[in-house]
Amino acid sequence: MQMVTYDMQGRKVKSFSNLVEGINYINMYNVPKGIYLWKLEKEGRIIGDGKWVKR
């Protein structure tokens, strides 16, 4: 699985690959405060998406 995070302008901020089903630790420490969109893909298909806020 892979997770890609985008800023609100649609620019890719970070990408994480080799994720496994279950709990994964995602390090977003060096990302500036703001609103971000994320997309979770498995075998080329989107299996989840959403947004989150870093304060």
Residue pairs with C-beta under 8 A, 6 or more apart in sequence:
1 17
1 18
1 19
1 20
1 21
1 40
1 41
1 42
1 47
2 15
2 16
2 17
2 18
2 19
2 40
2 41
2 42
3 15
3 16
3 19
3 24
3 26
3 38
3 39
3 40
3 41
4 12
4 14
4 15
4 16
4 38
4 39
4 41
5 12
5 13
5 14
5 15
5 28
5 31
5 36
5 37
5 38
6 12
6 13
6 36
6 37
6 38
6 39
7 13
7 34
7 36
7 37
8 34
8 35
8 36
8 37
13 31
13 36
14 28
14 31
16 24
16 26
19 40
28 54
31 54
32 54
33 54
33 55
34 53
34 54
35 51
35 52
35 53
36 51
36 52
36 53
36 54
37 49
37 50
37 51
38 49
38 50
38 51
38 52
39 46
39 48
39 49
40 46
40 47
40 48
40 49
41 47
